[in-house]
Structures are given as structure tokens and as C-alpha cells.
């Protein structure tokens, strides 16, 4: 079974298929807007949906390494960059929906709103941190920065995950609706916890590895 999944993941058709899957929510949102399927408040529906898909794609990105390691699916790594760019794509849509429908693209009003409302500030900070990750998601950036510096930079995704959950929590706090927030917090918390456990385990093994080398 594992061999079959790896074979599918390594197929030349796998990445185009994954790209189409990642783009489907956007296609649905455009179709829903055109066909007036977004309900009584289409602006809010677009903002909420684009934000939800940003969080979902973030979960996908952070799940790739644990799944690749635990399930023995090395070819999943092929999709990490694409998934990361989809996170940024839906985050940009979320920001555009807010800037257009809520603020009418008035930059001065947007700046005031960012300062005035903490949940907007947190979301905007997450967007700022995501931007260098998207800009350096290509092989040339890795060569220019060097592997170590590139990896350190891309660890900002952990901060982005925390900020995204806080942004979502504050946004829902006014309506006392925390069910979805709890789901995302548990999923992202579990994925980040796995990475922390792996890092601690790796660090704990390093002294014994060095000792064996010296002997």
C-alpha cells in the first residue's frame, strides 16, 4: 500500500493534480460570487472563506513533514512548496477582501484600523511574515541564502501558525463562537508539538552520536 501511494505521489501527473485541488476553493469562491451563492452578506462570506482556506492550507503545509516521516512517504516533500504558495495565495485573497469590501482600498483607513484593532494587527503581522517565505520559496533563493539561513527563515511559519490562530480566535471572540478555533488550534498545536518533540529528540541524540564518533 505504501509503495503504491509513493508511486502515485512520484507520478508526473501528481503535481498538476495537486495544483488543481489547491485551486478548487478559489474557483468555487469566484463561481459563488458570480452566481450569488454567498448569502445575505457576500463580502463577509468571501473574507471568512478565504481566511478559512488560508488556515487549512497552513495545516496541510505543516502536516507534510510529519506524514512523510511517520507514514514513510518521502515523495510528499514534492508538494510542500506548492502548498506553501497556496497558503500565501489565500492569505492575499483574505487581505484583498478585507481591504476592498471593508475599507474600500483606503490606505490611511487600513493603517488606522490595523493600529486600532488587535486582531487585524495580528493578522497583518502574519501576512508580513508570510511574504518573505513566499518570495524565497524557489531554488535560487536557497542557493543565495544558503541552506542554513533559508531553513532558519522558513521557521517563521511556526510563528505564522500561532498568529493565524490568535487572529481567528479574536475575530470569533465577539460572537462567542470558538468551536472552529478549537479545531484549528488543536490541529496546528499537535503539528507544532510533533516538530518540537522531533527537535528535542534530535538534540538529545547528538551528544551520544558525537561520543561514538570520538570512540
KABELZI-V840536 format. One record per residue. N is the residue number from 1. SS is DSSP state (2 for helix, 1 for strand, 0 for the rest). PHI is phi in radians with two decimals (none if undefined). BURIAL is I if it has 24 or more other ideal C-beta (glycine too) atoms within 12 Angstrom, else O. Layout:
((N | SS | PHI | BURIAL) (N | SS | PHI | BURIAL))
This chain:
((1 | 0 | none | O) (2 | 2 | -1.07 | O) (3 | 2 | -1.09 | O) (4 | 2 | -1.13 | O) (5 | 2 | -1.12 | O) (6 | 2 | -1.07 | O) (7 | 2 | -1.10 | O) (8 | 2 | -1.14 | O) (9 | 2 | -1.16 | I) (10 | 0 | -1.52 | O) (11 | 0 | -1.11 | O) (12 | 2 | -1.12 | O) (13 | 2 | -1.54 | O) (14 | 2 | -1.16 | O) (15 | 2 | -1.20 | O) (16 | 2 | -1.03 | O) (17 | 2 | -1.13 | O) (18 | 2 | -1.12 | I) (19 | 2 | -1.10 | O) (20 | 2 | -1.09 | O) (21 | 2 | -1.05 | O) (22 | 2 | -1.15 | I) (23 | 2 | -1.53 | O) (24 | 2 | -0.97 | O) (25 | 2 | -1.04 | I) (26 | 2 | -1.13 | I) (27 | 2 | -1.06 | O) (28 | 2 | -1.10 | O) (29 | 2 | -1.11 | I) (30 | 2 | -1.11 | O) (31 | 2 | -1.09 | O) (32 | 2 | -1.13 | O) (33 | 2 | -1.17 | I) (34 | 2 | -1.18 | O) (35 | 0 | -1.60 | O) (36 | 0 | 1.05 | O) (37 | 0 | -1.81 | O) (38 | 0 | -1.63 | I) (39 | 0 | 1.52 | O) (40 | 0 | -1.23 | O) (41 | 0 | -2.21 | O) (42 | 2 | -1.10 | O) (43 | 2 | -1.09 | O) (44 | 2 | -1.12 | O) (45 | 2 | -1.11 | O) (46 | 2 | -1.16 | I) (47 | 2 | -1.07 | I) (48 | 2 | -1.15 | I) (49 | 2 | -1.14 | I) (50 | 2 | -1.14 | I) (51 | 2 | -1.16 | I) (52 | 2 | -1.06 | I) (53 | 2 | -1.24 | I) (54 | 2 | -1.11 | I) (55 | 2 | -1.13 | I) (56 | 2 | -1.12 | I) (57 | 2 | -1.15 | I) (58 | 2 | -1.13 | I) (59 | 2 | -1.07 | I) (60 | 2 | -1.08 | I) (61 | 2 | -1.01 | I) (62 | 2 | -1.29 | I) (63 | 2 | -1.47 | I) (64 | 2 | -1.09 | I) (65 | 2 | -1.13 | I) (66 | 2 | -1.01 | I) (67 | 2 | -1.13 | I) (68 | 2 | -1.07 | I) (69 | 2 | -1.37 | O) (70 | 2 | -1.27 | O) (71 | 0 | -1.56 | O) (72 | 0 | 1.17 | O) (73 | 0 | -2.12 | I) (74 | 2 | -1.06 | O) (75 | 2 | -1.27 | I) (76 | 2 | -1.07 | I) (77 | 2 | -1.04 | O) (78 | 2 | -1.08 | I) (79 | 2 | -1.79 | I) (80 | 2 | -1.15 | I) (81 | 2 | -1.12 | I) (82 | 2 | -1.06 | I) (83 | 2 | -1.09 | I) (84 | 2 | -1.11 | I) (85 | 2 | -1.21 | I) (86 | 2 | -1.20 | I) (87 | 2 | -0.98 | I) (88 | 2 | -1.16 | I) (89 | 2 | -1.02 | I) (90 | 2 | -1.28 | I) (91 | 2 | -1.16 | I) (92 | 2 | -1.10 | I) (93 | 2 | -1.04 | I) (94 | 2 | -1.07 | I) (95 | 2 | -1.16 | I) (96 | 2 | -1.12 | I) (97 | 2 | -1.07 | I) (98 | 2 | -1.11 | I) (99 | 2 | -1.12 | I) (100 | 2 | -1.46 | O) (101 | 2 | -1.33 | O) (102 | 2 | -1.51 | O) (103 | 0 | -2.05 | O) (104 | 0 | 1.05 | O) (105 | 0 | 1.04 | O) (106 | 0 | -1.45 | O) (107 | 2 | -1.09 | O) (108 | 2 | -1.15 | O) (109 | 2 | -1.19 | O) (110 | 2 | -1.10 | I) (111 | 2 | -1.06 | O) (112 | 2 | -1.12 | O) (113 | 2 | -1.16 | O) (114 | 2 | -1.08 | I) (115 | 2 | -1.25 | O) (116 | 2 | -1.34 | O) (117 | 0 | -1.95 | O) (118 | 2 | -1.00 | O) (119 | 2 | -1.21 | I) (120 | 2 | -1.22 | I) (121 | 2 | -1.06 | O) (122 | 2 | -1.12 | I) (123 | 2 | -1.10 | I) (124 | 2 | -1.16 | I) (125 | 2 | -1.08 | I) (126 | 2 | -1.05 | I) (127 | 2 | -1.14 | I) (128 | 2 | -1.08 | O) (129 | 2 | -1.21 | I) (130 | 2 | -1.21 | I) (131 | 2 | -1.03 | O) (132 | 2 | -1.11 | I) (133 | 2 | -1.18 | I) (134 | 2 | -1.18 | I) (135 | 2 | -1.22 | O) (136 | 0 | -1.95 | I) (137 | 0 | -1.56 | I) (138 | 0 | -1.97 | O) (139 | 2 | -1.03 | O) (140 | 2 | -1.10 | O) (141 | 2 | -1.11 | O) (142 | 2 | -1.10 | O) (143 | 2 | -1.16 | O) (144 | 2 | -1.21 | O) (145 | 2 | -1.36 | O) (146 | 0 | 1.55 | O) (147 | 2 | -0.97 | O) (148 | 2 | -1.17 | O) (149 | 2 | -1.16 | O) (150 | 2 | -1.11 | O) (151 | 2 | -1.11 | O) (152 | 2 | -1.08 | O) (153 | 2 | -1.08 | I) (154 | 2 | -1.36 | I) (155 | 0 | -1.26 | O) (156 | 2 | -1.05 | I) (157 | 2 | -1.06 | I) (158 | 2 | -1.19 | I) (159 | 2 | -1.13 | I) (160 | 2 | -1.06 | I) (161 | 2 | -1.06 | I) (162 | 2 | -1.11 | I) (163 | 2 | -1.09 | I) (164 | 2 | -1.12 | I) (165 | 2 | -1.18 | I) (166 | 2 | -1.10 | I) (167 | 2 | -1.02 | I) (168 | 2 | -1.15 | I) (169 | 2 | -1.06 | I) (170 | 2 | -1.14 | O) (171 | 2 | -1.13 | I) (172 | 2 | -1.51 | I) (173 | 2 | -1.06 | O) (174 | 0 | -1.12 | O) (175 | 0 | -1.81 | O) (176 | 0 | 0.90 | O) (177 | 0 | -2.06 | O) (178 | 0 | -1.98 | O) (179 | 2 | -1.09 | O) (180 | 2 | -1.14 | O) (181 | 2 | -1.01 | I) (182 | 2 | -1.09 | O) (183 | 2 | -1.11 | O) (184 | 2 | -1.11 | I) (185 | 2 | -1.10 | I) (186 | 2 | -1.16 | O) (187 | 2 | -1.12 | I) (188 | 2 | -1.17 | I) (189 | 2 | -1.09 | O) (190 | 2 | -1.11 | O) (191 | 2 | -1.17 | I) (192 | 2 | -1.19 | I) (193 | 2 | -1.09 | O) (194 | 2 | -1.07 | I) (195 | 2 | -1.15 | I) (196 | 2 | -1.11 | O) (197 | 2 | -1.09 | O) (198 | 2 | -1.14 | O) (199 | 2 | -1.14 | O) (200 | 2 | -1.14 | O) (201 | 2 | -1.11 | O) (202 | 2 | -1.11 | O) (203 | 2 | -1.15 | O) (204 | 2 | -1.18 | O) (205 | 2 | -1.40 | O) (206 | 2 | -1.09 | O) (207 | 2 | -1.04 | O) (208 | 2 | -1.16 | O) (209 | 2 | -1.18 | O) (210 | 2 | -1.14 | O) (211 | 2 | -1.12 | O) (212 | 2 | -1.11 | O) (213 | 2 | -1.15 | O) (214 | 2 | -1.16 | O) (215 | 0 | -1.23 | O))
